[in-house]
Amino acid sequence: MNAMWHNLNISWIASAWRRAVYAAVVLLSLWSCPLDVRAQGPLPWSDPLLLNEGTEGNSPAIVADSSGTVHVFWGSYGGDGVSAAIFYRRLQDGVWSEPVDIIVGPDTQRAVLPQAVIDAQGWLHLVWDSNGVFYSRAPVATAGSARAWTVPVRLSEAQATTPDIAVDDEGRLHVVYVDMFVSPFVRYTSSEDAGTNWMSPVAVSAPQDKAYALNARLLVDRQRTLHVIWSESIEPFPPSGIYYARSTDLGQTWTAPFELAAGGYSWGSIGMDGEGMLHVFWTGTADWVGKYHTWSPDGGQNWQPVERLWPGTGGMLGFADMAVDGAGIMHLVSAAGSGTFFPVATQGEILHVMWLGDHWSAPSHISLPTMNSFREHSFPQIGIERGKTVHVVWTMLNQDPQNQGQYEHVWYASALLPIPELPAAAVPDPLAATAVASAPTPTPASTQVTEPTRTTPPPLTASPSAAPASTSSLPALVLAVGPALALVAAVVLRQLITRNSRRW
């Protein structure tokens, strides 16, 4: 027995205990819910709320700040004398602000796929596609005013799409996007001064076998390693695979592309769970129809076998999205279509799942109350407020012939997790310490493009660290579950004994 306890992996014990407690809390919480609520899935979701009534909108983005305010953006297309614009609403103390167009264009026909982050200084940073990748910023407190946003700066040389933005713990901004037509590479750029100046973009990867790149996504871990995934296509359709690369020197050099999956795959998303494991999720089409997932335990050096989720579902319905809650549990939202998986055949619905350490929870059907055969739900995004409240936004395409198939609906739903809420913290005012009356206008990026330096994948010096707040949540969780903890402890102990007995 002494040898057995000596060989126990302490981190594995903590991880197993946290997941077991979390599962017990969820189950006890659901047991107190009405039967019709429990039938919707692991979490009781609010009825969907239409956010853009009276305005055209698509491809929303969502981010929550430290005070508990939730910020939502969406894009639009121009036409009939109306210019394309980025729209904004905020949810503060349970009340939604009115929709406002904060940025027009610059291309009058297209302002779509916005992505946003908030830095520690209190700046809200935004990138979007307007037949090129553009950037602007505003103080969080005044983001609802069009005047607060800086003049849009073009980050890409020419036409580009699917921008993604991240901020690291030193305040450095990182952006990736995909060039279109001229040099169809995955590009990367960054800013070390909160978006005032931007480095010349570099190529993360030249597409393989004369293909062109599609749909890039970015993650920055706690070691400031950059992880990028994208898809490629040789013919217009179908796509030809999902690829991954990383940089350990802040984007100066990148590893050679690693093929995660070869075939008709696209719309890949990347996230990190509370244990520091990388997760990639993507969609297959044609002969590869389905939703797929793999994960890496060592910062992208090795990947687990690919698993196919929710048999019978598919649909090229945009990116999935991932976020970690206050207990360190990762949540994923994805759009999926099926003629058999849902109660009504549909081209797209919004599903939510949680990663429980070695498997996904049963899916929640968030868009169920708005479901019918004419509606295609797509492009979901997730934000978690103060560790406890899960917020999801998405687009709905109404394919009713009378509606002419326009992207015109942005929907929202939320769910409360059965865990303690993290304390609120005031968001700093980035202008308070300066004598400047308004934010400086960023300077455009140079037109020079640096070709990538190819290196073999360098060894990582440390594994990504786990997300915080897991230990602070445990005392409250213990009190919340009460008698269920004894059963949880027995289950974990049995797992430990079984796990170690396999070593003998």
C-alpha positions in Angstrom: 0.0 0.0 0.0 2.9 2.4 0.8 4.3 1.8 -2.7 0.9 2.5 -4.2 0.5 5.8 -2.5 4.0 6.8 -3.3 3.3 6.3 -7.0 0.2 8.4 -7.1 0.3 11.4 -9.4 -0.8 14.4 -7.2 -1.9 16.5 -10.2 -4.0 13.7 -11.5 -5.7 13.3 -8.0 -6.5 17.1 -8.0 -7.9 16.9 -11.5 -10.0 13.8 -10.8 -11.3 15.3 -7.6 -12.3 18.6 -9.2 -14.0 16.9 -12.1 -15.9 14.6 -9.8 -17.0 17.4 -7.5 -18.1 19.5 -10.5 -20.1 16.6 -11.9 -21.8 16.0 -8.6 -22.7 19.7 -8.3 -24.2 19.7 -11.8 -26.2 16.6 -11.2 -27.5 17.9 -7.8 -28.4 21.2 -9.4 -30.2 19.6 -12.3 -32.1 17.3 -9.9 -33.8 20.3 -8.4 -34.8 21.6 -11.9 -38.2 20.8 -13.5 -38.3 17.8 -15.7 -38.7 19.8 -18.9 -35.6 21.9 -18.0 -33.5 18.8 -17.3 -34.5 17.3 -20.7 -32.7 20.2 -22.5 -29.2 19.0 -21.3 -26.7 19.4 -18.6 -27.4 23.1 -18.1 -30.7 25.0 -17.9 -30.5 27.6 -20.7 -32.5 30.7 -21.0 -34.9 31.2 -23.9 -33.0 32.8 -26.8 -33.2 36.6 -27.1 -33.1 38.4 -30.4 -30.4 41.2 -30.1 -30.6 42.9 -33.5 -34.3 43.5 -34.0 -34.6 46.3 -36.6 -31.0 46.0 -37.8 -29.2 43.6 -40.1 -26.6 41.4 -38.5 -24.4 38.3 -38.6 -21.3 36.6 -37.1 -21.4 38.0 -33.6 -18.6 38.1 -31.0 -18.8 38.3 -27.2 -16.5 39.2 -24.4 -17.0 39.8 -20.6 -15.0 42.2 -18.6 -13.8 41.9 -15.0 -16.7 44.0 -13.6 -19.3 41.6 -15.0 -20.4 43.6 -18.0 -20.9 41.6 -21.2 -20.0 43.2 -24.6 -21.5 41.9 -27.9 -20.5 42.9 -31.4 -21.9 41.8 -34.8 -21.2 42.5 -38.4 -23.3 43.4 -41.4 -23.4 43.7 -45.2 -24.2 46.9 -47.1 -26.7 47.5 -49.8 -29.7 49.6 -50.8 -28.0 52.8 -49.8 -26.9 51.4 -46.4 -23.2 51.0 -45.5 -21.9 47.9 -43.8 -21.1 48.5 -40.1 -20.1 46.9 -36.9 -22.8 47.0 -34.2 -22.5 46.8 -30.4 -24.7 46.1 -27.4 -23.7 45.6 -23.7 -25.4 43.7 -20.9 -24.8 45.5 -17.6 -26.6 44.7 -14.3 -29.1 42.6 -16.2 -30.0 45.4 -18.6 -29.2 45.5 -22.4 -28.2 48.8 -24.0 -29.7 49.7 -27.3 -28.0 48.6 -30.5 -25.6 51.1 -32.0 -23.3 51.1 -35.1 -19.9 51.9 -33.7 -17.8 51.5 -36.9 -18.8 51.9 -40.5 -17.0 49.8 -43.1 -14.4 50.9 -44.2 -15.7 48.8 -47.1 -19.3 49.9 -47.6 -20.4 46.4 -48.6 -18.8 44.2 -46.0 -18.0 44.5 -42.2 -18.2 41.0 -40.8 -16.5 38.4 -38.5 -15.6 40.8 -35.6 -13.4 39.5 -32.8 -12.7 41.3 -29.6 -10.4 41.2 -26.5 -10.0 43.3 -23.4 -6.5 44.1 -22.0 -5.4 44.9 -18.4 -5.3 48.6 -19.2 -9.0 48.8 -20.0 -8.8 48.9 -23.8 -11.4 47.0 -25.8 -9.6 45.8 -29.0 -11.5 44.8 -32.2 -10.6 43.3 -35.5 -12.9 42.5 -38.4 -13.1 41.7 -42.1 -14.0 44.6 -44.5 -12.5 43.1 -47.6 -9.2 43.3 -45.6 -8.5 43.0 -41.9 -9.0 46.2 -39.9 -8.4 47.1 -36.3 -9.8 49.7 -33.9 -9.9 50.2 -30.1 -11.9 52.1 -27.4 -11.9 52.3 -23.6 -14.2 49.7 -22.2 -16.3 52.2 -20.3 -17.2 54.2 -23.5 -17.3 51.4 -26.1 -21.0 52.2 -26.8 -20.0 55.5 -28.4 -18.9 55.6 -32.0 -16.7 58.6 -31.1 -14.7 56.5 -28.6 -13.3 54.2 -31.3 -10.1 55.0 -33.1 -10.0 55.4 -36.9 -9.8 51.9 -38.4 -6.4 50.8 -39.4 -5.8 48.2 -42.1 -3.6 45.3 -40.8 -3.6 43.2 -44.0 -2.0 44.2 -47.3 -5.0 43.3 -49.5 -8.1 41.2 -49.3 -8.1 39.0 -46.2 -10.6 37.3 -43.9 -11.2 35.4 -40.7 -9.2 37.6 -38.4 -8.6 36.4 -34.8 -7.1 38.4 -31.9 -5.5 37.5 -28.5 -3.8 39.4 -25.8 -1.0 37.9 -23.6 -0.3 38.6 -19.9 2.1 41.4 -20.8 -0.5 43.3 -22.9 0.9 42.3 -26.2 -1.7 42.0 -29.0 -1.5 39.1 -31.5 -3.6 38.8 -34.7 -3.8 36.1 -37.4 -5.8 36.2 -40.6 -5.9 34.5 -44.0 -4.8 36.3 -47.2 -7.1 35.9 -50.2 -6.3 35.6 -53.9 -2.8 37.3 -54.2 -0.7 35.3 -51.7 -3.1 33.0 -49.9 -1.0 32.5 -46.7 -1.8 32.5 -43.0 -0.4 35.8 -41.7 0.5 37.0 -38.3 1.1 40.5 -36.8 1.4 41.9 -33.3 1.5 45.2 -31.4 3.5 45.8 -28.2 1.9 49.2 -27.4 -1.8 48.4 -27.1 -2.5 48.8 -30.8 -0.8 52.1 -31.5 1.8 50.5 -33.8 1.8 47.1 -35.6 4.7 45.0 -36.8 5.0 44.0 -40.5 2.9 40.9 -41.0 4.8 37.6 -41.4 3.6 34.4 -43.0 2.8 31.6 -40.5 2.5 29.1 -43.4 2.5 28.9 -47.1 -0.3 26.5 -48.1 0.8 22.9 -49.0 0.7 21.6 -52.6 -0.4 24.8 -54.2 -3.5 25.0 -52.0 -4.8 28.2 -50.4 -5.5 28.8 -46.7 -8.8 29.1 -45.0 -10.3 30.0 -41.6 -7.4 30.7 -39.2 -7.6 30.7 -35.4 -5.2 31.7 -32.7 -4.5 30.9 -29.0 -1.8 32.3 -26.7 -0.9 30.1 -23.7 0.6 31.2 -20.4 4.2 30.7 -21.6 3.3 33.1 -24.5 3.6 30.3 -27.0 1.4 31.1 -30.0 -0.7 28.3 -31.4 -2.4 28.7 -34.8 -4.7 26.3 -36.7 -6.2 26.7 -40.2 -7.6 24.7 -43.0 -6.6 24.5 -46.7 -8.2 23.8 -50.0 -6.8 22.8 -53.4 -10.1 23.0 -55.2 -12.9 25.4 -54.4 -14.6 22.5 -52.7 -14.1 20.5 -50.6 -11.3 21.6 -48.3 -8.3 19.4 -47.9 -7.3 19.3 -44.2 -6.7 20.9 -40.8 -3.1 22.2 -40.0 -1.3 23.4 -36.9 1.8 25.5 -36.2 3.2 27.2 -33.1 5.8 29.9 -32.3 7.8 30.1 -29.1 9.5 33.4 -29.9 6.5 35.7 -30.2 5.9 35.1 -33.9 9.4 35.5 -35.2 9.6 31.9 -36.3 7.0 29.2 -36.8 7.2 25.4 -36.8 6.5 23.6 -40.0 2.8 22.9 -40.6 1.6 19.8 -38.9 -1.4 18.1 -40.5 -4.0 17.2 -37.8 -6.5 15.7 -40.3 -6.3 15.1 -44.1 -9.6 15.3 -45.9 -12.7 17.5 -46.4 -12.2 19.4 -43.1 -12.6 23.1 -42.3 -13.7 25.6 -39.7 -11.2 24.5 -37.0 -11.2 26.1 -33.6 -8.6 25.9 -30.8 -8.9 26.3 -27.0 -7.2 25.4 -23.8 -8.8 23.7 -20.8 -8.2 24.3 -17.1 -5.4 21.7 -17.0 -3.5 23.4 -19.8 -4.4 20.9 -22.5 -4.9 22.2 -26.1 -8.1 21.2 -27.8 -8.9 21.5 -31.5 -12.5 21.0 -32.9 -13.5 21.1 -36.6 -16.1 20.1 -39.2 -16.0 17.6 -42.0 -18.0 17.7 -45.2 -18.8 15.4 -48.1 -17.3 12.0 -47.4 -16.0 13.3 -44.1 -19.2 14.8 -42.8 -19.2 15.2 -39.0 -17.8 17.1 -36.0 -14.3 16.1 -34.9 -12.0 16.7 -31.9 -8.4 16.0 -30.8 -6.3 17.3 -27.9 -2.7 17.7 -26.9 -1.3 17.1 -23.4 2.0 18.7 -24.1 1.5 22.1 -25.7 1.1 20.8 -29.3 4.0 18.4 -29.6 1.8 15.3 -29.6 -1.9 14.8 -30.3 -4.4 12.3 -29.2 -6.4 10.1 -31.7 -9.1 12.1 -33.5 -12.6 11.4 -32.2 -15.9 11.9 -34.1 -18.7 13.6 -32.1 -22.4 13.5 -32.4 -22.8 11.0 -35.3 -25.1 12.2 -38.0 -24.4 15.9 -37.6 -22.4 18.1 -39.9 -22.6 21.4 -41.7 -20.1 24.1 -42.6 -21.6 26.5 -40.1 -18.6 28.6 -38.9 -16.2 28.3 -36.0 -16.9 26.5 -32.8 -15.8 28.4 -29.7 -14.3 27.5 -26.2 -14.0 29.1 -22.8 -13.0 28.0 -19.3 -15.2 28.7 -16.2 -14.3 29.5 -12.6 -13.9 25.9 -11.7 -11.4 25.2 -14.6 -14.0 23.3 -16.8 -13.9 24.1 -20.5 -17.1 24.8 -22.4 -17.6 24.4 -26.1 -20.4 25.7 -28.4 -20.8 24.5 -32.0 -23.3 24.7 -34.7 -24.4 21.4 -36.2 -27.0 20.3 -38.8 -28.7 17.0 -39.2 -31.7 15.3 -40.6 -31.8 12.7 -37.8 -30.0 14.0 -34.7 -32.5 16.7 -33.9 -36.3 16.4 -33.3 -36.8 18.5 -36.5 -34.5 18.1 -39.6 -32.4 21.3 -39.7 -29.4 22.7 -41.5 -28.0 24.1 -38.3 -28.6 24.2 -34.5 -26.4 25.4 -31.6 -25.1 22.8 -29.1 -23.2 23.2 -25.9 -20.9 20.7 -24.2 -18.4 20.6 -21.3 -15.0 18.8 -21.3 -14.9 16.6 -18.1 -11.2 15.7 -18.3 -11.5 12.7 -20.6 -14.8 13.0 -22.4 -17.5 15.5 -23.3 -20.8 15.9 -21.5 -24.1 15.3 -23.2 -24.9 18.2 -25.4 -27.4 21.0 -24.5 -29.6 22.2 -27.4 -29.4 26.0 -26.9 -31.4 27.1 -29.9 -34.2 24.5 -29.4 -36.9 27.1 -28.6 -36.4 28.8 -32.0 -36.0 25.7 -34.1 -37.8 25.0 -37.3 -36.9 23.6 -40.7 -36.3 27.0 -42.3 -33.8 28.3 -39.8 -30.0 27.7 -40.0 -28.2 28.6 -36.8 -24.4 29.2 -37.1 -21.3 31.0 -35.9 -21.7 30.6 -32.1 -19.4 32.4 -29.7 -19.1 31.9 -25.9 -18.1 34.2 -23.0 -18.1 33.4 -19.3 -18.8 36.2 -16.9 -17.1 36.1 -13.5 -16.5 32.4 -13.8 -20.2 31.5 -13.3 -22.5 32.8 -16.0 -22.2 31.3 -19.5 -23.2 33.7 -22.3 -23.6 32.5 -26.0 -24.4 34.5 -29.1 -24.9 33.2 -32.6 -26.3 34.0 -36.1 -29.5 32.7 -37.6 -30.2 32.6 -41.3 -33.9 32.4 -42.1 -34.2 30.4 -45.2 -37.9 30.9 -45.5 -38.5 31.9 -49.2 -40.3 35.0 -48.1 -37.2 36.1 -46.2 -34.8 35.8 -49.2 -32.2 34.0 -47.2 -30.6 37.0 -45.5 -28.4 36.8 -42.4 -30.4 39.1 -40.2 -30.8 37.6 -36.8 -28.3 37.7 -33.9 -29.5 35.5 -30.9 -28.3 35.3 -27.3 -28.8 32.8 -24.5 -27.3 32.3 -21.0 -26.9 29.7 -18.3 -25.9 29.8 -14.6 -23.3 27.3 -13.5 -23.7 25.7 -10.0 -20.4 27.2 -8.7 -19.4 30.3 -6.8 -19.2 33.6 -8.7 -15.7 35.2 -8.9 -15.5 38.7 -7.3 -16.0 41.7 -9.6 -13.1 44.1 -10.3 -13.4 47.6 -11.7 -12.1 48.0 -15.3 -9.2 50.6 -15.5 -9.7 53.7 -17.6 -6.8 53.7 -20.1 -7.0 57.4 -20.6 -7.1 58.4 -16.9 -3.3 58.5 -16.6 -2.7 60.5 -19.7 -3.1 64.2 -20.6 -4.5 63.3 -24.0 -8.1 64.1 -24.4 -8.7 61.3 -26.9 -7.1 58.0 -27.8 -4.2 58.2 -30.3 -4.8 57.0 -33.8 -2.8 53.8 -34.6 -0.3 53.9 -37.4 -0.9 51.5 -40.3 1.3 48.4 -40.7 4.2 48.5 -43.2 3.5 47.0 -46.6 6.6 44.9 -46.4 5.9 41.2 -45.8 8.5 38.9 -44.3 8.5 35.3 -45.5 8.5 32.7 -42.7 11.6 31.2 -41.2 11.2 27.4 -41.2 12.3 25.5 -38.1 11.8 22.1 -36.8 9.3 22.1 -33.9 11.3 23.3 -30.8 10.9 21.5 -27.5 8.7 23.3 -25.0 10.5 24.1 -21.8 7.3 23.9 -19.8 3.8 22.6 -20.2 1.0 25.2 -20.3 -0.1 26.1 -16.8 -3.6 25.4 -15.5 -6.2 28.2 -15.4 -6.5 29.8 -11.9 -9.4 29.8 -9.5 -9.8 26.1 -9.3 -8.5 25.9 -5.7 -10.5 28.9 -4.5 -13.7 27.3 -5.7 -13.3 24.0 -3.9 -14.3 25.1 -0.4 -17.6 26.5 -1.6 -18.2 23.5 -3.8 -17.6 21.2 -0.9 -20.3 23.0 1.2 -22.6 23.0 -1.8 -22.7 19.3 -2.5 -22.8 18.1 1.1 -23.7 14.4 1.3 -22.8 13.8 -2.3 -19.1 14.3 -1.5 -18.8 10.9 0.3 -20.0 9.2 -2.9 -17.6 11.3 -5.0 -14.7 10.4 -2.7 -15.4 6.7 -3.0 -15.5 6.9 -6.8 -12.2 8.8 -6.9 -10.6 6.4 -4.5 -11.7 3.4 -6.5 -10.3 5.1 -9.7 -7.0 5.6 -7.9 -6.7 2.0 -6.7 -7.7 0.7 -10.2 -5.2 3.0 -11.9 -2.3 2.0 -9.7 -3.1 -1.7 -9.8 -2.5 -1.6 -13.5 1.1 -0.7 -12.8 1.8 -3.8 -10.8 
